[in-house]
Amino acid sequence: MSRIPQVGDLQIHQNLEHSKREAKVERVAWAFFLLILAAAVAGILGPGPLSHAVAGTRDSALWIEYNRFEHSRRPGELVVHIGPSAGGKVGLSLSRDYFERVQIANIEPAPERTVLTPEAYIYEFARGDPARPAAVILHFEARRAGFTRVRMRLDSGAQVGFTQFFFP
């Protein structure tokens, strides 16, 4: 029978190397979970201050509200703002490569016409009052994870580009 070592006034089994390794692993795990929590609160893993972004300049002919980080197979949306300088009929072109990763579920308001070109999808809208700004909401669902570049252009020439990341 092995002898139980005495530590101070106590007789206990102890393995100091194991205890030190366990404490180190625990500190690393806590740091990892704190980083995940900070990323979630900041918006890197979903909606939040680092996720929400604006492409273009507010009050210009074209600017877009979007989330930098989205999840694939979950609904998302882009809010496209069209300024008063864009005219009565508006053609909004969206780069075709965006559709390799994203499927548009709905567009509000519905376009009057859709034109497909080798480079882009062009959605044509009629505006009730060309002197006032308008908004178009594109509801989508990402089909694949990864980075994608988005390019939008008005037929008047104004254009905006941005990048989104879709988590698996």
PyMOL CGO cylinders between C-alpha atoms (Angstrom):
from pymol import cmd
from pymol.cgo import CYLINDER

trace = [
    CYLINDER, 0.00, 0.00, 0.00, 1.35, 3.43, -0.95, 0.3, 1, 1, 1, 1, 1, 1,
    CYLINDER, 1.35, 3.43, -0.95, 1.89, 6.05, 1.60, 0.3, 1, 1, 1, 1, 1, 1,
    CYLINDER, 1.89, 6.05, 1.60, -0.34, 9.18, 1.39, 0.3, 1, 1, 1, 1, 1, 1,
    CYLINDER, -0.34, 9.18, 1.39, 1.84, 12.30, 1.35, 0.3, 1, 1, 1, 1, 1, 1,
    CYLINDER, 1.84, 12.30, 1.35, 1.27, 14.93, 4.00, 0.3, 1, 1, 1, 1, 1, 1,
    CYLINDER, 1.27, 14.93, 4.00, 0.81, 18.56, 2.95, 0.3, 1, 1, 1, 1, 1, 1,
    CYLINDER, 0.81, 18.56, 2.95, 0.78, 20.85, 5.93, 0.3, 1, 1, 1, 1, 1, 1,
    CYLINDER, 0.78, 20.85, 5.93, -1.54, 19.19, 8.44, 0.3, 1, 1, 1, 1, 1, 1,
    CYLINDER, -1.54, 19.19, 8.44, -3.45, 17.32, 5.73, 0.3, 1, 1, 1, 1, 1, 1,
    CYLINDER, -3.45, 17.32, 5.73, -2.85, 13.95, 4.16, 0.3, 1, 1, 1, 1, 1, 1,
    CYLINDER, -2.85, 13.95, 4.16, -3.99, 14.26, 0.53, 0.3, 1, 1, 1, 1, 1, 1,
    CYLINDER, -3.99, 14.26, 0.53, -3.25, 12.93, -2.93, 0.3, 1, 1, 1, 1, 1, 1,
    CYLINDER, -3.25, 12.93, -2.93, -2.11, 15.72, -5.22, 0.3, 1, 1, 1, 1, 1, 1,
    CYLINDER, -2.11, 15.72, -5.22, -0.56, 16.08, -8.64, 0.3, 1, 1, 1, 1, 1, 1,
    CYLINDER, -0.56, 16.08, -8.64, 0.71, 19.64, -8.98, 0.3, 1, 1, 1, 1, 1, 1,
    CYLINDER, 0.71, 19.64, -8.98, 1.63, 19.28, -12.68, 0.3, 1, 1, 1, 1, 1, 1,
    CYLINDER, 1.63, 19.28, -12.68, -1.86, 18.08, -13.53, 0.3, 1, 1, 1, 1, 1, 1,
    CYLINDER, -1.86, 18.08, -13.53, -3.42, 20.91, -11.49, 0.3, 1, 1, 1, 1, 1, 1,
    CYLINDER, -3.42, 20.91, -11.49, -1.27, 23.53, -13.27, 0.3, 1, 1, 1, 1, 1, 1,
    CYLINDER, -1.27, 23.53, -13.27, -2.17, 22.12, -16.73, 0.3, 1, 1, 1, 1, 1, 1,
    CYLINDER, -2.17, 22.12, -16.73, -5.85, 22.04, -15.81, 0.3, 1, 1, 1, 1, 1, 1,
    CYLINDER, -5.85, 22.04, -15.81, -5.76, 25.68, -14.62, 0.3, 1, 1, 1, 1, 1, 1,
    CYLINDER, -5.76, 25.68, -14.62, -4.04, 26.73, -17.86, 0.3, 1, 1, 1, 1, 1, 1,
    CYLINDER, -4.04, 26.73, -17.86, -6.63, 24.94, -20.03, 0.3, 1, 1, 1, 1, 1, 1,
    CYLINDER, -6.63, 24.94, -20.03, -9.42, 26.51, -18.00, 0.3, 1, 1, 1, 1, 1, 1,
    CYLINDER, -9.42, 26.51, -18.00, -7.99, 30.04, -18.51, 0.3, 1, 1, 1, 1, 1, 1,
    CYLINDER, -7.99, 30.04, -18.51, -7.68, 29.46, -22.28, 0.3, 1, 1, 1, 1, 1, 1,
    CYLINDER, -7.68, 29.46, -22.28, -11.27, 28.16, -22.44, 0.3, 1, 1, 1, 1, 1, 1,
    CYLINDER, -11.27, 28.16, -22.44, -12.57, 31.19, -20.51, 0.3, 1, 1, 1, 1, 1, 1,
    CYLINDER, -12.57, 31.19, -20.51, -10.67, 33.56, -22.85, 0.3, 1, 1, 1, 1, 1, 1,
    CYLINDER, -10.67, 33.56, -22.85, -12.09, 31.74, -25.89, 0.3, 1, 1, 1, 1, 1, 1,
    CYLINDER, -12.09, 31.74, -25.89, -15.67, 31.97, -24.59, 0.3, 1, 1, 1, 1, 1, 1,
    CYLINDER, -15.67, 31.97, -24.59, -15.21, 35.65, -23.72, 0.3, 1, 1, 1, 1, 1, 1,
    CYLINDER, -15.21, 35.65, -23.72, -13.99, 36.31, -27.28, 0.3, 1, 1, 1, 1, 1, 1,
    CYLINDER, -13.99, 36.31, -27.28, -17.05, 34.51, -28.70, 0.3, 1, 1, 1, 1, 1, 1,
    CYLINDER, -17.05, 34.51, -28.70, -19.33, 36.54, -26.40, 0.3, 1, 1, 1, 1, 1, 1,
    CYLINDER, -19.33, 36.54, -26.40, -17.62, 39.82, -27.37, 0.3, 1, 1, 1, 1, 1, 1,
    CYLINDER, -17.62, 39.82, -27.37, -17.92, 38.94, -31.09, 0.3, 1, 1, 1, 1, 1, 1,
    CYLINDER, -17.92, 38.94, -31.09, -21.62, 38.18, -30.67, 0.3, 1, 1, 1, 1, 1, 1,
    CYLINDER, -21.62, 38.18, -30.67, -22.32, 41.42, -28.78, 0.3, 1, 1, 1, 1, 1, 1,
    CYLINDER, -22.32, 41.42, -28.78, -20.32, 43.45, -31.31, 0.3, 1, 1, 1, 1, 1, 1,
    CYLINDER, -20.32, 43.45, -31.31, -22.27, 42.01, -34.23, 0.3, 1, 1, 1, 1, 1, 1,
    CYLINDER, -22.27, 42.01, -34.23, -19.68, 39.82, -35.88, 0.3, 1, 1, 1, 1, 1, 1,
    CYLINDER, -19.68, 39.82, -35.88, -21.87, 36.72, -35.40, 0.3, 1, 1, 1, 1, 1, 1,
    CYLINDER, -21.87, 36.72, -35.40, -25.19, 38.42, -36.14, 0.3, 1, 1, 1, 1, 1, 1,
    CYLINDER, -25.19, 38.42, -36.14, -26.94, 41.80, -35.90, 0.3, 1, 1, 1, 1, 1, 1,
    CYLINDER, -26.94, 41.80, -35.90, -24.99, 44.42, -33.97, 0.3, 1, 1, 1, 1, 1, 1,
    CYLINDER, -24.99, 44.42, -33.97, -22.92, 47.60, -34.24, 0.3, 1, 1, 1, 1, 1, 1,
    CYLINDER, -22.92, 47.60, -34.24, -20.09, 46.01, -36.25, 0.3, 1, 1, 1, 1, 1, 1,
    CYLINDER, -20.09, 46.01, -36.25, -22.48, 44.15, -38.53, 0.3, 1, 1, 1, 1, 1, 1,
    CYLINDER, -22.48, 44.15, -38.53, -24.79, 46.94, -39.70, 0.3, 1, 1, 1, 1, 1, 1,
    CYLINDER, -24.79, 46.94, -39.70, -23.23, 49.09, -42.41, 0.3, 1, 1, 1, 1, 1, 1,
    CYLINDER, -23.23, 49.09, -42.41, -24.03, 51.70, -45.05, 0.3, 1, 1, 1, 1, 1, 1,
    CYLINDER, -24.03, 51.70, -45.05, -22.50, 51.59, -48.53, 0.3, 1, 1, 1, 1, 1, 1,
    CYLINDER, -22.50, 51.59, -48.53, -22.43, 54.90, -50.34, 0.3, 1, 1, 1, 1, 1, 1,
    CYLINDER, -22.43, 54.90, -50.34, -23.19, 58.31, -48.94, 0.3, 1, 1, 1, 1, 1, 1,
    CYLINDER, -23.19, 58.31, -48.94, -26.52, 59.01, -47.30, 0.3, 1, 1, 1, 1, 1, 1,
    CYLINDER, -26.52, 59.01, -47.30, -28.65, 61.46, -49.26, 0.3, 1, 1, 1, 1, 1, 1,
    CYLINDER, -28.65, 61.46, -49.26, -26.81, 60.62, -52.50, 0.3, 1, 1, 1, 1, 1, 1,
    CYLINDER, -26.81, 60.62, -52.50, -28.45, 59.15, -55.62, 0.3, 1, 1, 1, 1, 1, 1,
    CYLINDER, -28.45, 59.15, -55.62, -27.78, 55.58, -54.34, 0.3, 1, 1, 1, 1, 1, 1,
    CYLINDER, -27.78, 55.58, -54.34, -26.90, 54.20, -50.91, 0.3, 1, 1, 1, 1, 1, 1,
    CYLINDER, -26.90, 54.20, -50.91, -27.50, 50.83, -49.27, 0.3, 1, 1, 1, 1, 1, 1,
    CYLINDER, -27.50, 50.83, -49.27, -28.07, 49.57, -45.74, 0.3, 1, 1, 1, 1, 1, 1,
    CYLINDER, -28.07, 49.57, -45.74, -26.85, 46.01, -45.19, 0.3, 1, 1, 1, 1, 1, 1,
    CYLINDER, -26.85, 46.01, -45.19, -25.27, 43.63, -42.69, 0.3, 1, 1, 1, 1, 1, 1,
    CYLINDER, -25.27, 43.63, -42.69, -21.61, 42.81, -43.22, 0.3, 1, 1, 1, 1, 1, 1,
    CYLINDER, -21.61, 42.81, -43.22, -22.13, 39.39, -41.62, 0.3, 1, 1, 1, 1, 1, 1,
    CYLINDER, -22.13, 39.39, -41.62, -25.08, 37.14, -42.45, 0.3, 1, 1, 1, 1, 1, 1,
    CYLINDER, -25.08, 37.14, -42.45, -25.80, 33.44, -42.10, 0.3, 1, 1, 1, 1, 1, 1,
    CYLINDER, -25.80, 33.44, -42.10, -26.35, 31.16, -45.05, 0.3, 1, 1, 1, 1, 1, 1,
    CYLINDER, -26.35, 31.16, -45.05, -29.79, 29.55, -45.32, 0.3, 1, 1, 1, 1, 1, 1,
    CYLINDER, -29.79, 29.55, -45.32, -31.30, 32.33, -43.19, 0.3, 1, 1, 1, 1, 1, 1,
    CYLINDER, -31.30, 32.33, -43.19, -33.30, 35.34, -44.40, 0.3, 1, 1, 1, 1, 1, 1,
    CYLINDER, -33.30, 35.34, -44.40, -31.50, 38.65, -44.83, 0.3, 1, 1, 1, 1, 1, 1,
    CYLINDER, -31.50, 38.65, -44.83, -32.23, 41.96, -46.49, 0.3, 1, 1, 1, 1, 1, 1,
    CYLINDER, -32.23, 41.96, -46.49, -30.65, 44.86, -48.30, 0.3, 1, 1, 1, 1, 1, 1,
    CYLINDER, -30.65, 44.86, -48.30, -32.33, 48.27, -48.15, 0.3, 1, 1, 1, 1, 1, 1,
    CYLINDER, -32.33, 48.27, -48.15, -31.51, 50.22, -51.31, 0.3, 1, 1, 1, 1, 1, 1,
    CYLINDER, -31.51, 50.22, -51.31, -32.13, 53.97, -51.02, 0.3, 1, 1, 1, 1, 1, 1,
    CYLINDER, -32.13, 53.97, -51.02, -32.65, 55.86, -54.26, 0.3, 1, 1, 1, 1, 1, 1,
    CYLINDER, -32.65, 55.86, -54.26, -32.32, 59.63, -54.09, 0.3, 1, 1, 1, 1, 1, 1,
    CYLINDER, -32.32, 59.63, -54.09, -34.61, 62.19, -55.70, 0.3, 1, 1, 1, 1, 1, 1,
    CYLINDER, -34.61, 62.19, -55.70, -32.08, 62.92, -58.42, 0.3, 1, 1, 1, 1, 1, 1,
    CYLINDER, -32.08, 62.92, -58.42, -32.54, 59.47, -59.99, 0.3, 1, 1, 1, 1, 1, 1,
    CYLINDER, -32.54, 59.47, -59.99, -35.60, 60.31, -62.13, 0.3, 1, 1, 1, 1, 1, 1,
    CYLINDER, -35.60, 60.31, -62.13, -39.16, 58.91, -62.58, 0.3, 1, 1, 1, 1, 1, 1,
    CYLINDER, -39.16, 58.91, -62.58, -38.29, 55.46, -63.92, 0.3, 1, 1, 1, 1, 1, 1,
    CYLINDER, -38.29, 55.46, -63.92, -35.37, 53.78, -62.26, 0.3, 1, 1, 1, 1, 1, 1,
    CYLINDER, -35.37, 53.78, -62.26, -33.25, 50.85, -63.39, 0.3, 1, 1, 1, 1, 1, 1,
    CYLINDER, -33.25, 50.85, -63.39, -31.38, 49.16, -60.55, 0.3, 1, 1, 1, 1, 1, 1,
    CYLINDER, -31.38, 49.16, -60.55, -28.68, 46.75, -61.68, 0.3, 1, 1, 1, 1, 1, 1,
    CYLINDER, -28.68, 46.75, -61.68, -27.27, 44.07, -59.36, 0.3, 1, 1, 1, 1, 1, 1,
    CYLINDER, -27.27, 44.07, -59.36, -24.10, 42.17, -60.32, 0.3, 1, 1, 1, 1, 1, 1,
    CYLINDER, -24.10, 42.17, -60.32, -24.83, 38.68, -61.59, 0.3, 1, 1, 1, 1, 1, 1,
    CYLINDER, -24.83, 38.68, -61.59, -22.06, 37.04, -59.53, 0.3, 1, 1, 1, 1, 1, 1,
    CYLINDER, -22.06, 37.04, -59.53, -24.02, 37.96, -56.38, 0.3, 1, 1, 1, 1, 1, 1,
    CYLINDER, -24.02, 37.96, -56.38, -26.71, 35.54, -57.51, 0.3, 1, 1, 1, 1, 1, 1,
    CYLINDER, -26.71, 35.54, -57.51, -24.22, 32.67, -57.48, 0.3, 1, 1, 1, 1, 1, 1,
    CYLINDER, -24.22, 32.67, -57.48, -24.25, 32.88, -53.67, 0.3, 1, 1, 1, 1, 1, 1,
    CYLINDER, -24.25, 32.88, -53.67, -27.63, 34.51, -52.92, 0.3, 1, 1, 1, 1, 1, 1,
    CYLINDER, -27.63, 34.51, -52.92, -31.20, 33.81, -53.92, 0.3, 1, 1, 1, 1, 1, 1,
    CYLINDER, -31.20, 33.81, -53.92, -33.60, 36.78, -53.93, 0.3, 1, 1, 1, 1, 1, 1,
    CYLINDER, -33.60, 36.78, -53.93, -36.83, 35.76, -52.20, 0.3, 1, 1, 1, 1, 1, 1,
    CYLINDER, -36.83, 35.76, -52.20, -38.81, 38.99, -52.57, 0.3, 1, 1, 1, 1, 1, 1,
    CYLINDER, -38.81, 38.99, -52.57, -38.40, 42.60, -53.69, 0.3, 1, 1, 1, 1, 1, 1,
    CYLINDER, -38.40, 42.60, -53.69, -40.49, 45.42, -52.18, 0.3, 1, 1, 1, 1, 1, 1,
    CYLINDER, -40.49, 45.42, -52.18, -41.93, 47.15, -54.13, 0.3, 1, 1, 1, 1, 1, 1,
    CYLINDER, -41.93, 47.15, -54.13, -42.09, 44.61, -56.93, 0.3, 1, 1, 1, 1, 1, 1,
    CYLINDER, -42.09, 44.61, -56.93, -40.20, 45.73, -60.04, 0.3, 1, 1, 1, 1, 1, 1,
    CYLINDER, -40.20, 45.73, -60.04, -42.21, 46.50, -63.17, 0.3, 1, 1, 1, 1, 1, 1,
    CYLINDER, -42.21, 46.50, -63.17, -39.74, 44.55, -65.25, 0.3, 1, 1, 1, 1, 1, 1,
    CYLINDER, -39.74, 44.55, -65.25, -36.61, 42.42, -64.84, 0.3, 1, 1, 1, 1, 1, 1,
    CYLINDER, -36.61, 42.42, -64.84, -33.92, 42.29, -67.52, 0.3, 1, 1, 1, 1, 1, 1,
    CYLINDER, -33.92, 42.29, -67.52, -31.13, 39.70, -67.48, 0.3, 1, 1, 1, 1, 1, 1,
    CYLINDER, -31.13, 39.70, -67.48, -27.79, 40.57, -69.05, 0.3, 1, 1, 1, 1, 1, 1,
    CYLINDER, -27.79, 40.57, -69.05, -24.53, 38.59, -68.99, 0.3, 1, 1, 1, 1, 1, 1,
    CYLINDER, -24.53, 38.59, -68.99, -23.18, 40.93, -66.29, 0.3, 1, 1, 1, 1, 1, 1,
    CYLINDER, -23.18, 40.93, -66.29, -26.22, 41.86, -64.17, 0.3, 1, 1, 1, 1, 1, 1,
    CYLINDER, -26.22, 41.86, -64.17, -29.86, 41.56, -63.27, 0.3, 1, 1, 1, 1, 1, 1,
    CYLINDER, -29.86, 41.56, -63.27, -31.62, 44.89, -63.93, 0.3, 1, 1, 1, 1, 1, 1,
    CYLINDER, -31.62, 44.89, -63.93, -34.79, 45.66, -62.00, 0.3, 1, 1, 1, 1, 1, 1,
    CYLINDER, -34.79, 45.66, -62.00, -36.92, 48.51, -63.34, 0.3, 1, 1, 1, 1, 1, 1,
    CYLINDER, -36.92, 48.51, -63.34, -39.17, 50.49, -61.01, 0.3, 1, 1, 1, 1, 1, 1,
    CYLINDER, -39.17, 50.49, -61.01, -41.67, 53.32, -61.59, 0.3, 1, 1, 1, 1, 1, 1,
    CYLINDER, -41.67, 53.32, -61.59, -41.56, 56.10, -59.02, 0.3, 1, 1, 1, 1, 1, 1,
    CYLINDER, -41.56, 56.10, -59.02, -44.69, 57.90, -57.87, 0.3, 1, 1, 1, 1, 1, 1,
    CYLINDER, -44.69, 57.90, -57.87, -42.90, 61.11, -56.96, 0.3, 1, 1, 1, 1, 1, 1,
    CYLINDER, -42.90, 61.11, -56.96, -39.40, 61.47, -58.45, 0.3, 1, 1, 1, 1, 1, 1,
    CYLINDER, -39.40, 61.47, -58.45, -38.77, 64.52, -56.25, 0.3, 1, 1, 1, 1, 1, 1,
    CYLINDER, -38.77, 64.52, -56.25, -38.76, 62.33, -53.10, 0.3, 1, 1, 1, 1, 1, 1,
    CYLINDER, -38.76, 62.33, -53.10, -36.30, 59.62, -52.06, 0.3, 1, 1, 1, 1, 1, 1,
    CYLINDER, -36.30, 59.62, -52.06, -37.43, 56.01, -52.41, 0.3, 1, 1, 1, 1, 1, 1,
    CYLINDER, -37.43, 56.01, -52.41, -36.38, 52.68, -50.89, 0.3, 1, 1, 1, 1, 1, 1,
    CYLINDER, -36.38, 52.68, -50.89, -36.31, 49.18, -52.35, 0.3, 1, 1, 1, 1, 1, 1,
    CYLINDER, -36.31, 49.18, -52.35, -35.98, 46.21, -49.99, 0.3, 1, 1, 1, 1, 1, 1,
    CYLINDER, -35.98, 46.21, -49.99, -34.41, 43.02, -51.32, 0.3, 1, 1, 1, 1, 1, 1,
    CYLINDER, -34.41, 43.02, -51.32, -35.17, 39.98, -49.16, 0.3, 1, 1, 1, 1, 1, 1,
    CYLINDER, -35.17, 39.98, -49.16, -32.69, 37.19, -49.79, 0.3, 1, 1, 1, 1, 1, 1,
    CYLINDER, -32.69, 37.19, -49.79, -31.27, 33.94, -48.52, 0.3, 1, 1, 1, 1, 1, 1,
    CYLINDER, -31.27, 33.94, -48.52, -27.62, 33.02, -48.96, 0.3, 1, 1, 1, 1, 1, 1,
    CYLINDER, -27.62, 33.02, -48.96, -27.08, 29.59, -50.47, 0.3, 1, 1, 1, 1, 1, 1,
    CYLINDER, -27.08, 29.59, -50.47, -23.37, 29.24, -49.68, 0.3, 1, 1, 1, 1, 1, 1,
    CYLINDER, -23.37, 29.24, -49.68, -20.96, 30.46, -47.03, 0.3, 1, 1, 1, 1, 1, 1,
    CYLINDER, -20.96, 30.46, -47.03, -18.06, 32.80, -47.75, 0.3, 1, 1, 1, 1, 1, 1,
    CYLINDER, -18.06, 32.80, -47.75, -17.25, 36.33, -48.89, 0.3, 1, 1, 1, 1, 1, 1,
    CYLINDER, -17.25, 36.33, -48.89, -19.14, 37.90, -51.76, 0.3, 1, 1, 1, 1, 1, 1,
    CYLINDER, -19.14, 37.90, -51.76, -18.75, 41.24, -53.49, 0.3, 1, 1, 1, 1, 1, 1,
    CYLINDER, -18.75, 41.24, -53.49, -21.94, 43.17, -54.25, 0.3, 1, 1, 1, 1, 1, 1,
    CYLINDER, -21.94, 43.17, -54.25, -22.13, 45.85, -56.95, 0.3, 1, 1, 1, 1, 1, 1,
    CYLINDER, -22.13, 45.85, -56.95, -25.26, 47.91, -57.55, 0.3, 1, 1, 1, 1, 1, 1,
    CYLINDER, -25.26, 47.91, -57.55, -25.76, 50.59, -60.14, 0.3, 1, 1, 1, 1, 1, 1,
    CYLINDER, -25.76, 50.59, -60.14, -28.54, 52.94, -61.19, 0.3, 1, 1, 1, 1, 1, 1,
    CYLINDER, -28.54, 52.94, -61.19, -29.20, 53.60, -64.85, 0.3, 1, 1, 1, 1, 1, 1,
    CYLINDER, -29.20, 53.60, -64.85, -28.30, 57.22, -64.07, 0.3, 1, 1, 1, 1, 1, 1,
    CYLINDER, -28.30, 57.22, -64.07, -24.71, 56.07, -63.43, 0.3, 1, 1, 1, 1, 1, 1,
    CYLINDER, -24.71, 56.07, -63.43, -24.56, 56.14, -59.61, 0.3, 1, 1, 1, 1, 1, 1,
    CYLINDER, -24.56, 56.14, -59.61, -22.98, 52.96, -58.27, 0.3, 1, 1, 1, 1, 1, 1,
    CYLINDER, -22.98, 52.96, -58.27, -22.10, 51.38, -54.94, 0.3, 1, 1, 1, 1, 1, 1,
    CYLINDER, -22.10, 51.38, -54.94, -20.09, 48.31, -54.00, 0.3, 1, 1, 1, 1, 1, 1,
    CYLINDER, -20.09, 48.31, -54.00, -19.57, 46.43, -50.74, 0.3, 1, 1, 1, 1, 1, 1,
    CYLINDER, -19.57, 46.43, -50.74, -18.59, 43.02, -49.38, 0.3, 1, 1, 1, 1, 1, 1,
    CYLINDER, -18.59, 43.02, -49.38, -20.65, 40.63, -47.27, 0.3, 1, 1, 1, 1, 1, 1,
    CYLINDER, -20.65, 40.63, -47.27, -19.61, 37.50, -45.42, 0.3, 1, 1, 1, 1, 1, 1,
    CYLINDER, -19.61, 37.50, -45.42, -22.00, 34.59, -45.05, 0.3, 1, 1, 1, 1, 1, 1,
    CYLINDER, -22.00, 34.59, -45.05, -21.40, 32.18, -42.18, 0.3, 1, 1, 1, 1, 1, 1,
    CYLINDER, -21.40, 32.18, -42.18, -22.17, 28.50, -42.75, 0.3, 1, 1, 1, 1, 1, 1,
]
cmd.load_cgo(trace, "trace")
